[in-house]
């Protein structure tokens, strides 16, 4: 069976290592592309019909408002079907302890029964937050694997962590004291 990497990512101004920086490609997309190289999985980028502002301060206000009101922003498009996929790698930045609301929209669109969801997120210090629990709640028929939290500023250097997470590289640190 095939694998899919479905991800939400945002370019433009982003918060990295305590400062605002302009990114041509968002951190989660950077990690998703590396994961795609490692797995050969198909990639699908979740894009809201009405995108968030490229200005960081405006974006966080828009995203906070979406979260407060439980918004489900419409996406520009969806995969035609998830039927062919048995594993879905789900990527997103951590927005206030969970996923961006566009990811909720995506998860509520499909029936994930019998599928394995492997979440990964980018963050600047908050890890996975409660996103794994939210995915389990939204996708009760799916098996949700242990997520991988990637420090956003290091997304471009996440290959080894992704290899270990998907089981392509032995973790040489195990068993060492």
NULUMTOR-404211 format. One record per residue: x, y, z of N, C-alpha, C in turn. Coordinates in nm, 4 decimals, padded with zeros to 6 digits. Example, Ala and Ser with C-alpha at 12.3 -4.5 7.8 and 13.67 -1.06 7.14 Angstrom:
<tilos>
n.u | n.v | n.w | ca.u | ca.v | ca.w | c.u | c.v | c.w
01.3190 | -00.5690 | 00.7800 | 01.2300 | -00.4500 | 00.7800 | 01.3200 | -00.3300 | 00.7800
01.2850 | -00.2250 | 00.7080 | 01.3670 | -00.1060 | 00.7140 | 01.2900 | 00.0030 | 00.7870
</tilos>
This chain:
<tilos>
n.u | n.v | n.w | ca.u | ca.v | ca.w | c.u | c.v | c.w
00.0846 | -00.1197 | 00.0000 | 00.0000 | 00.0000 | 00.0000 | 00.0884 | 00.1251 | 00.0000
00.0330 | 00.2302 | -00.0502 | 00.1052 | 00.3564 | -00.0627 | 00.1006 | 00.4362 | 00.0679
00.1888 | 00.5338 | 00.0751 | 00.1954 | 00.6238 | 00.1906 | 00.1729 | 00.7668 | 00.1420
00.1152 | 00.8475 | 00.2304 | 00.0880 | 00.9879 | 00.1999 | 00.1464 | 01.0750 | 00.3104
00.2087 | 01.1846 | 00.2703 | 00.2508 | 01.2873 | 00.3650 | 00.1568 | 01.4051 | 00.3427
00.0651 | 01.4253 | 00.4363 | -00.0282 | 01.5379 | 00.4308 | 00.0202 | 01.6390 | 00.5336
00.0434 | 01.7625 | 00.4909 | 00.1025 | 01.8585 | 00.5831 | 00.0475 | 01.9984 | 00.5616
00.0541 | 02.0759 | 00.6684 | 00.0239 | 02.2188 | 00.6652 | 00.1534 | 02.2898 | 00.7007
00.1864 | 02.3924 | 00.6251 | 00.3079 | 02.4686 | 00.6512 | 00.2859 | 02.6108 | 00.6038
00.3580 | 02.7023 | 00.6629 | 00.3415 | 02.8428 | 00.6293 | 00.4761 | 02.9087 | 00.6088
00.4949 | 02.9648 | 00.4890 | 00.6141 | 03.0440 | 00.4591 | 00.5886 | 03.1869 | 00.5073
00.6786 | 03.2771 | 00.4741 | 00.6644 | 03.4159 | 00.5186 | 00.7366 | 03.4357 | 00.6496
00.6945 | 03.5357 | 00.7252 | 00.7587 | 03.5618 | 00.8535 | 00.7246 | 03.4509 | 00.9520
00.8280 | 03.3976 | 01.0155 | 00.8125 | 03.2925 | 01.1155 | 00.9021 | 03.3245 | 01.2346
00.8656 | 03.2693 | 01.3493 | 00.9421 | 03.2871 | 01.4722 | 01.0429 | 03.1731 | 01.4820
01.1717 | 03.2078 | 01.4843 | 01.2780 | 03.1085 | 01.4928 | 01.3837 | 03.1552 | 01.5907
01.4122 | 03.0722 | 01.6886 | 01.5204 | 03.1013 | 01.7841 | 01.5115 | 03.2421 | 01.8412
01.3908 | 03.2848 | 01.8777 | 01.3733 | 03.4119 | 01.9449 | 01.3630 | 03.5338 | 01.8557
01.3623 | 03.5139 | 01.7252 | 01.3468 | 03.6289 | 01.6367 | 01.2593 | 03.5946 | 01.5164
01.2069 | 03.6986 | 01.4524 | 01.1230 | 03.6820 | 01.3342 | 01.2142 | 03.6761 | 01.2121
01.1941 | 03.5714 | 01.1309 | 01.2736 | 03.5550 | 01.0084 | 01.1795 | 03.5256 | 00.8920
01.2195 | 03.5683 | 00.7754 | 01.1434 | 03.5425 | 00.6524 | 01.1845 | 03.4065 | 00.5971
01.0862 | 03.3195 | 00.5735 | 01.1138 | 03.1864 | 00.5180 | 01.0468 | 03.1722 | 00.3817
01.1234 | 03.1287 | 00.2828 | 01.0663 | 03.1019 | 00.1501 | 00.9826 | 02.9737 | 00.1541
01.0237 | 02.8788 | 00.2390 | 00.9533 | 02.7512 | 00.2574 | 00.9354 | 02.7328 | 00.4075
00.8144 | 02.6996 | 00.4493 | 00.7876 | 02.6798 | 00.5914 | 00.8630 | 02.5610 | 00.6490
00.8819 | 02.5621 | 00.7797 | 00.9564 | 02.4566 | 00.8484 | 00.8942 | 02.3185 | 00.8294
00.7624 | 02.3104 | 00.8410 | 00.6975 | 02.1795 | 00.8278 | 00.7115 | 02.1268 | 00.6858
00.7002 | 02.2152 | 00.5876 | 00.7194 | 02.1716 | 00.4485 | 00.8618 | 02.1225 | 00.4262
00.9583 | 02.1877 | 00.4872 | 01.0981 | 02.1438 | 00.4768 | 01.1115 | 02.0011 | 00.5294
01.0560 | 01.9747 | 00.6475 | 01.0614 | 01.8394 | 00.7050 | 00.9826 | 01.7406 | 00.6194
00.8670 | 01.7822 | 00.5673 | 00.7847 | 01.6938 | 00.4835 | 00.8593 | 01.6529 | 00.3569
00.9309 | 01.7462 | 00.2980 | 01.0078 | 01.7142 | 00.1769 | 01.1175 | 01.6127 | 00.2067
01.1852 | 01.6281 | 00.3203 | 01.2886 | 01.5310 | 00.3595 | 01.2240 | 01.3948 | 00.3821
01.1123 | 01.3929 | 00.4522 | 01.0402 | 01.2677 | 00.4768 | 00.9977 | 01.2037 | 00.3448
00.9553 | 01.2851 | 00.2503 | 00.9188 | 01.2339 | 00.1181 | 01.0359 | 01.1669 | 00.0483
01.1545 | 01.2257 | 00.0597 | 01.2747 | 01.1650 | 00.0006 | 01.3044 | 01.0305 | 00.0658
01.2840 | 01.0226 | 00.1967 | 01.3151 | 00.8996 | 00.2706 | 01.2143 | 00.7882 | 00.2457
01.0888 | 00.8238 | 00.2268 | 00.9828 | 00.7227 | 00.2173 | 00.9306 | 00.6988 | 00.0760
00.9478 | 00.7955 | -00.0128 | 00.8874 | 00.7856 | -00.1453 | 00.7372 | 00.8115 | -00.1422
00.6866 | 00.8580 | -00.0273 | 00.5427 | 00.8831 | -00.0117 | 00.4978 | 01.0008 | -00.0969
00.3707 | 00.9988 | -00.1359 | 00.3098 | 01.1122 | -00.2044 | 00.2985 | 01.2284 | -00.1062
00.3054 | 01.3504 | -00.1576 | 00.2929 | 01.4695 | -00.0735 | 00.1641 | 01.5437 | -00.1055
00.0967 | 01.5904 | -00.0015 | -00.0202 | 01.6767 | -00.0171 | -00.0088 | 01.7913 | 00.0812
-00.0093 | 01.9131 | 00.0287 | -00.0001 | 02.0315 | 00.1142 | -00.1398 | 02.0879 | 00.1376
-00.1777 | 02.0983 | 00.2640 | -00.3054 | 02.1603 | 00.3008 | -00.2896 | 02.3109 | 00.2897
-00.3742 | 02.3719 | 00.2079 | -00.3675 | 02.5166 | 00.1897 | -00.5057 | 02.5757 | 00.2125
-00.5188 | 02.6640 | 00.3100 | -00.6491 | 02.7267 | 00.3323 | -00.6901 | 02.8101 | 00.2107
-00.8180 | 02.8093 | 00.1806 | -00.8706 | 02.8902 | 00.0717 | -00.8360 | 03.0371 | 00.0952
-00.8493 | 03.0806 | 00.2204 | -00.8080 | 03.2157 | 00.2592 | -00.6819 | 03.1986 | 00.3439
-00.5643 | 03.2265 | 00.2844 | -00.4407 | 03.2024 | 00.3585 | -00.4221 | 03.2994 | 00.4748
-00.3458 | 03.2538 | 00.5721 | -00.3058 | 03.3424 | 00.6809 | -00.2119 | 03.4488 | 00.6247
-00.2040 | 03.5595 | 00.6931 | -00.1148 | 03.6681 | 00.6550 | 00.0301 | 03.6196 | 00.6547
00.1115 | 03.6761 | 00.5654 | 00.2546 | 03.6433 | 00.5679 | 00.3260 | 03.7201 | 00.6793
00.2599 | 03.8203 | 00.7353 | 00.3123 | 03.8950 | 00.8498 | 00.2916 | 03.8107 | 00.9753
00.3972 | 03.7841 | 01.0481 | 00.3901 | 03.6938 | 01.1634 | 00.2879 | 03.7382 | 01.2674
00.2924 | 03.8650 | 01.3077 | 00.2010 | 03.9134 | 01.4119 | 00.0553 | 03.9021 | 01.3690
00.0270 | 03.9373 | 01.2452 | -00.1098 | 03.9257 | 01.1941 | -00.1524 | 03.7797 | 01.1857
-00.0619 | 03.6948 | 01.1414 | -00.0915 | 03.5518 | 01.1293 | -00.1280 | 03.4913 | 01.2640
-00.0502 | 03.5217 | 01.3683 | -00.0810 | 03.4592 | 01.4965 | -00.2162 | 03.5063 | 01.5496
-00.2531 | 03.6302 | 01.5226 | -00.3856 | 03.6773 | 01.5644 | -00.4955 | 03.6058 | 01.4880
-00.4779 | 03.5902 | 01.3566 | -00.5767 | 03.5193 | 01.2745 | -00.5909 | 03.3743 | 01.3212
-00.4773 | 03.3084 | 01.3434 | -00.4789 | 03.1678 | 01.3848 | -00.5381 | 03.1506 | 01.5245
-00.5080 | 03.2436 | 01.6146 | -00.5671 | 03.2383 | 01.7500 | -00.7186 | 03.2504 | 01.7426
-00.7660 | 03.3434 | 01.6602 | -00.9106 | 03.3617 | 01.6456 | -00.9753 | 03.2351 | 01.5897
-00.9123 | 03.1735 | 01.4901 | -00.9641 | 03.0480 | 01.4354 | -00.9752 | 02.9422 | 01.5440
-00.8707 | 02.9323 | 01.6272 | -00.8722 | 02.8309 | 01.7324 | -00.9791 | 02.8609 | 01.8369
-00.9893 | 02.9855 | 01.8772 | -01.0891 | 03.0235 | 01.9795 | -01.2319 | 02.9896 | 01.9369
-01.2603 | 03.0101 | 01.8100 | -01.3980 | 02.9844 | 01.7643 | -01.4156 | 02.8454 | 01.7018
-01.3129 | 02.7631 | 01.7099 | -01.3237 | 02.6273 | 01.6574 | -01.3473 | 02.6255 | 01.5074
-01.2879 | 02.7200 | 01.4365 | -01.3080 | 02.7329 | 01.2924 | -01.2576 | 02.6095 | 01.2185
-01.3172 | 02.5846 | 01.1063 | -01.2719 | 02.4810 | 01.0147 | -01.2533 | 02.5491 | 00.8792
-01.1370 | 02.6136 | 00.8604 | -01.1145 | 02.6869 | 00.7363 | -01.1208 | 02.5945 | 00.6149
-01.1901 | 02.6405 | 00.5129 | -01.2008 | 02.5634 | 00.3899 | -01.0627 | 02.5542 | 00.3251
-01.0323 | 02.4385 | 00.2691 | -00.9048 | 02.4189 | 00.2011 | -00.9221 | 02.4381 | 00.0508
-00.8139 | 02.4752 | -00.0170 | -00.8167 | 02.4942 | -00.1627 | -00.8501 | 02.3650 | -00.2352
-00.8118 | 02.2534 | -00.1768 | -00.8355 | 02.1241 | -00.2399 | -00.8066 | 02.0116 | -00.1429
-00.8408 | 01.8919 | -00.1866 | -00.8217 | 01.7705 | -00.1058 | -00.7740 | 01.6589 | -00.1975
-00.7077 | 01.5581 | -00.1414 | -00.6822 | 01.4395 | -00.2235 | -00.8170 | 01.3816 | -00.2671
-00.8215 | 01.3264 | -00.3849 | -00.9471 | 01.2691 | -00.4346 | -00.9985 | 01.1606 | -00.3403
-00.9043 | 01.0819 | -00.2882 | -00.9392 | 00.9723 | -00.1979 | -00.8158 | 00.9357 | -00.1166
-00.8389 | 00.8743 | -00.0014 | -00.7282 | 00.8205 | 00.0779 | -00.7287 | 00.6674 | 00.0738
-00.8151 | 00.6128 | -00.0085 | -00.8350 | 00.4686 | -00.0179 | -00.7037 | 00.3915 | -00.0369
-00.6167 | 00.4392 | -00.1228 | -00.4943 | 00.3669 | -00.1580 | -00.3873 | 00.3723 | -00.0489
-00.4052 | 00.4584 | 00.0489 | -00.3007 | 00.4797 | 00.1497 | -00.3303 | 00.4026 | 00.2776
-00.2296 | 00.3317 | 00.3277 | -00.2459 | 00.2670 | 00.4576 | -00.1792 | 00.3471 | 00.5682
-00.0776 | 00.4268 | 00.5317 | -00.0075 | 00.5114 | 00.6290 | -00.0134 | 00.6558 | 00.5828
-00.0546 | 00.7424 | 00.6743 | -00.0567 | 00.8862 | 00.6481 | 00.0353 | 00.9528 | 00.7492
00.1408 | 01.0154 | 00.6987 | 00.2268 | 01.0997 | 00.7814 | 00.1589 | 01.2358 | 00.7834
00.1307 | 01.2858 | 00.9017 | 00.0564 | 01.4100 | 00.9173 | 00.1476 | 01.5152 | 00.9776
00.1789 | 01.6197 | 00.9010 | 00.2717 | 01.7221 | 00.9460 | 00.2054 | 01.8571 | 00.9658
00.2514 | 01.9296 | 01.0665 | 00.1931 | 02.0597 | 01.1004 | 00.2826 | 02.1312 | 01.2004
00.2729 | 02.2647 | 01.2043 | 00.3387 | 02.3383 | 01.3128 | 00.2508 | 02.3328 | 01.4373
00.3105 | 02.3410 | 01.5536 | 00.2333 | 02.3452 | 01.6780 | 00.1796 | 02.4869 | 01.6951
00.0477 | 02.4987 | 01.6939 | -00.0194 | 02.6270 | 01.7175 | -00.0901 | 02.6171 | 01.8518
-00.0375 | 02.6815 | 01.9532 | -00.0960 | 02.6876 | 02.0873 | -00.1351 | 02.5507 | 02.1407
-00.0408 | 02.4567 | 02.1305 | -00.0591 | 02.3269 | 02.1928 | -00.1263 | 02.2225 | 02.1074
-00.1623 | 02.2559 | 01.9843 | -00.2247 | 02.1570 | 01.8966 | -00.1937 | 02.1912 | 01.7512
-00.2768 | 02.1419 | 01.6617 | -00.2573 | 02.1621 | 01.5185 | -00.3296 | 02.2890 | 01.4722
-00.2862 | 02.3470 | 01.3599 | -00.3638 | 02.4554 | 01.3006 | -00.5036 | 02.4037 | 01.2622
-00.6001 | 02.4909 | 01.2646 | -00.7387 | 02.4496 | 01.2403 | -00.7584 | 02.3911 | 01.1002
-00.6750 | 02.4282 | 01.0036 | -00.6835 | 02.3688 | 00.8697 | -00.6586 | 02.2181 | 00.8744
-00.5762 | 02.1736 | 00.9691 | -00.5502 | 02.0299 | 00.9828 | -00.6744 | 01.9604 | 01.0393
-00.7442 | 02.0263 | 01.1302 | -00.8714 | 01.9722 | 01.1787 | -00.9680 | 01.9554 | 01.0612
-00.9746 | 02.0563 | 00.9727 | -01.0611 | 02.0491 | 00.8541 | -01.0274 | 01.9249 | 00.7733
-00.8999 | 01.9037 | 00.7473 | -00.8549 | 01.7885 | 00.6687 | -00.8942 | 01.6572 | 00.7367
-00.8669 | 01.6454 | 00.8661 | -00.8951 | 01.5203 | 00.9368 | -01.0441 | 01.4886 | 00.9423
-01.1272 | 01.5916 | 00.9505 | -01.2721 | 01.5689 | 00.9565 | -01.3326 | 01.5387 | 00.8195
-01.2583 | 01.5599 | 00.7139 | -01.3071 | 01.5368 | 00.5772 | -01.3090 | 01.3881 | 00.5416
-01.2204 | 01.3100 | 00.6000 | -01.2015 | 01.1706 | 00.5602 | -01.2272 | 01.0741 | 00.6755
-01.2553 | 00.9491 | 00.6384 | -01.2651 | 00.8402 | 00.7351 | -01.1288 | 00.7720 | 00.7389
-01.0637 | 00.7760 | 00.8531 | -00.9306 | 00.7187 | 00.8670 | -00.9338 | 00.5789 | 00.9284
-01.0497 | 00.5167 | 00.9346 | -01.0606 | 00.3823 | 00.9913 | -00.9669 | 00.2865 | 00.9186
-00.8902 | 00.2109 | 00.9979 | -00.7979 | 00.1132 | 00.9427 | -00.6655 | 00.1720 | 00.8955
-00.6507 | 00.3014 | 00.9019 | -00.5273 | 00.3672 | 00.8581 | -00.4346 | 00.3887 | 00.9780
-00.3072 | 00.4044 | 00.9490 | -00.2098 | 00.4431 | 01.0503 | -00.1735 | 00.5882 | 01.0247
-00.1854 | 00.6702 | 01.1275 | -00.1469 | 00.8111 | 01.1183 | -00.0212 | 00.8295 | 01.2015
00.0821 | 00.8844 | 01.1381 | 00.2090 | 00.9102 | 01.2066 | 00.2312 | 01.0612 | 01.2066
00.2003 | 01.1285 | 01.3184 | 00.2114 | 01.2746 | 01.3214 | 00.3537 | 01.3242 | 01.3465
00.3856 | 01.4364 | 01.2813 | 00.5101 | 01.5071 | 01.3113 | 00.4798 | 01.6562 | 01.3109
00.5443 | 01.7267 | 01.4011 | 00.5197 | 01.8705 | 01.4080 | 00.6501 | 01.9456 | 01.4219
00.6444 | 02.0711 | 01.3806 | 00.7549 | 02.1618 | 01.4026 | 00.7114 | 02.2586 | 01.5118
00.8076 | 02.3038 | 01.5895 | 00.7747 | 02.3881 | 01.7053 | 00.8972 | 02.4683 | 01.7450
00.8765 | 02.5638 | 01.8301 | 00.9882 | 02.6431 | 01.8836 | 01.0005 | 02.6241 | 02.0343
00.9639 | 02.5067 | 02.0827 | 00.9825 | 02.4765 | 02.2240 | 00.8653 | 02.4037 | 02.2880
00.7540 | 02.3907 | 02.2177 | 00.6339 | 02.3322 | 02.2787 | 00.6089 | 02.1873 | 02.2408
00.6939 | 02.1271 | 02.1609 | 00.6795 | 01.9858 | 02.1276 | 00.5480 | 01.9527 | 02.0591
00.4970 | 01.8329 | 02.0850 | 00.3736 | 01.7845 | 02.0221 | 00.2484 | 01.8454 | 02.0853
00.2617 | 01.9030 | 02.2050 | 00.1430 | 01.9555 | 02.2728 | 00.0402 | 01.8446 | 02.2908
-00.0866 | 01.8783 | 02.2717 | -00.1952 | 01.7788 | 02.2841 | -00.2408 | 01.7274 | 02.1473
-00.1622 | 01.7535 | 02.0442 | -00.2044 | 01.7196 | 01.9078 | -00.2289 | 01.5701 | 01.8881
-00.1476 | 01.4845 | 01.9482 | -00.1694 | 01.3402 | 01.9311 | -00.3057 | 01.2991 | 01.9875
-00.3420 | 01.3545 | 02.1031 | -00.4727 | 01.3240 | 02.1617 | -00.5850 | 01.3778 | 02.0719
-00.5653 | 01.4966 | 02.0157 | -00.6665 | 01.5527 | 01.9260 | -00.6847 | 01.4664 | 01.8024
-00.5757 | 01.4138 | 01.7476 | -00.5854 | 01.3261 | 01.6304 | -00.6612 | 01.1985 | 01.6666
-00.6301 | 01.1402 | 01.7816 | -00.7022 | 01.0188 | 01.8245 | -00.8518 | 01.0453 | 01.8397
-00.8860 | 01.1623 | 01.8929 | -01.0272 | 01.1983 | 01.9108 | -01.0966 | 01.2172 | 01.7758
-01.0293 | 01.2811 | 01.6813 | -01.0883 | 01.3096 | 01.5509 | -01.0909 | 01.1878 | 01.4590
-01.0035 | 01.0914 | 01.4825 | -00.9892 | 00.9751 | 01.3946 | -00.9960 | 00.8465 | 01.4765
-01.1118 | 00.8174 | 01.5371 | -01.1205 | 00.7048 | 01.6304 | -01.0921 | 00.5683 | 01.5699
-01.1073 | 00.5514 | 01.4395 | -01.0820 | 00.4212 | 01.3782 | -00.9396 | 00.4021 | 01.3314
-00.8562 | 00.5021 | 01.3523 | -00.7174 | 00.4960 | 01.3064 | -00.6240 | 00.4552 | 01.4196
-00.5093 | 00.4025 | 01.3818 | -00.4007 | 00.3798 | 01.4750 | -00.3115 | 00.5029 | 01.4661
-00.2919 | 00.5702 | 01.5776 | -00.2087 | 00.6910 | 01.5786 | -00.0753 | 00.6554 | 01.6421
00.0286 | 00.6622 | 01.5622 | 00.1623 | 00.6295 | 01.6102 | 00.2216 | 00.7418 | 01.6931
00.3326 | 00.7126 | 01.7573 | 00.4048 | 00.8118 | 01.8369 | 00.4553 | 00.9211 | 01.7444
00.4272 | 01.0446 | 01.7804 | 00.4656 | 01.1574 | 01.6978 | 00.6121 | 01.1949 | 01.7123
00.6568 | 01.2761 | 01.6189 | 00.7926 | 01.3291 | 01.6207 | 00.7844 | 01.4807 | 01.6239
00.8435 | 01.5407 | 01.7256 | 00.8501 | 01.6863 | 01.7379 | 00.9867 | 01.7327 | 01.6878
00.9854 | 01.8258 | 01.5924 | 01.1080 | 01.8769 | 01.5306 | 01.1184 | 02.0255 | 01.5623
01.2296 | 02.0658 | 01.6208 | 01.2501 | 02.2085 | 01.6472 | 01.2515 | 02.2792 | 01.5117
01.1609 | 02.3753 | 01.4943 | 01.1430 | 02.4402 | 01.3652 | 01.2700 | 02.4957 | 01.3044
01.3524 | 02.5595 | 01.3850 | 01.4758 | 02.6181 | 01.3344 | 01.5720 | 02.5120 | 01.2819
01.5493 | 02.3853 | 01.3176 | 01.6374 | 02.2769 | 01.2748 | 01.5695 | 02.1836 | 01.1747
01.4580 | 02.2274 | 01.1165 | 01.3844 | 02.1421 | 01.0229 | 01.4718 | 02.0973 | 00.9065
01.5577 | 02.1853 | 00.8572 | 01.6455 | 02.1500 | 00.7472 | 01.7498 | 02.0451 | 00.7833
01.7722 | 02.0267 | 00.9122 | 01.8693 | 01.9278 | 00.9606 | 01.7999 | 01.8086 | 01.0271
01.6765 | 01.7810 | 00.9883 | 01.5980 | 01.6781 | 01.0581 | 01.6078 | 01.5387 | 00.9958
01.6907 | 01.5214 | 00.8967 | 01.6973 | 01.3934 | 00.8260 | 01.7251 | 01.2750 | 00.9199
01.8248 | 01.2863 | 01.0056 | 01.8600 | 01.1747 | 01.0950 | 01.7447 | 01.1438 | 01.1895
01.6841 | 01.2472 | 01.2467 | 01.5702 | 01.2249 | 01.3370 | 01.4546 | 01.1585 | 01.2618
01.4295 | 01.2014 | 01.1388 | 01.3225 | 01.1403 | 01.0594 | 01.3564 | 00.9957 | 01.0242
01.4821 | 00.9687 | 00.9894 | 01.5242 | 00.8314 | 00.9605 | 01.5005 | 00.7414 | 01.0815
01.5400 | 00.7886 | 01.1980 | 01.5205 | 00.7094 | 01.3190 | 01.3727 | 00.6886 | 01.3467
01.2934 | 00.7928 | 01.3289 | 01.1495 | 00.7867 | 01.3567 | 01.0788 | 00.6854 | 01.2673
01.1159 | 00.6811 | 01.1393 | 01.0495 | 00.5870 | 01.0486 | 01.1163 | 00.4504 | 01.0472
01.2267 | 00.4379 | 01.1234 | 01.2924 | 00.3075 | 01.1344 | 01.3911 | 00.2778 | 01.0235
01.4383 | 00.3803 | 00.9533 | 01.5355 | 00.3581 | 00.8463 | 01.6783 | 00.3622 | 00.8954
01.6982 | 00.4079 | 01.0178 | 01.8344 | 00.4186 | 01.0697 | 01.8312 | 00.3765 | 01.2158
01.9256 | 00.2943 | 01.2531 | 01.9334 | 00.2495 | 01.3916 | 01.9743 | 00.3660 | 01.4800
01.9112 | 00.3752 | 01.5938 | 01.9478 | 00.4781 | 01.6901 | 02.0714 | 00.4314 | 01.7665
02.1853 | 00.4881 | 01.7328 | 02.3117 | 00.4448 | 01.7944 | 02.3259 | 00.4915 | 01.9388
02.2350 | 00.5744 | 01.9861 | 02.2428 | 00.6227 | 02.1224 | 02.1740 | 00.5277 | 02.2219
02.0923 | 00.4377 | 02.1723 | 02.0224 | 00.3461 | 02.2621 | 02.1233 | 00.2573 | 02.3347
02.1011 | 00.2382 | 02.4602 | 02.1841 | 00.1511 | 02.5395 | 02.3125 | 00.2142 | 02.5915
02.3379 | 00.3360 | 02.5491 | 02.4580 | 00.4046 | 02.5978 | 02.4250 | 00.4825 | 02.7239
02.5162 | 00.4808 | 02.8200 | 02.4958 | 00.5566 | 02.9418 | 02.5906 | 00.6736 | 02.9469
</tilos>
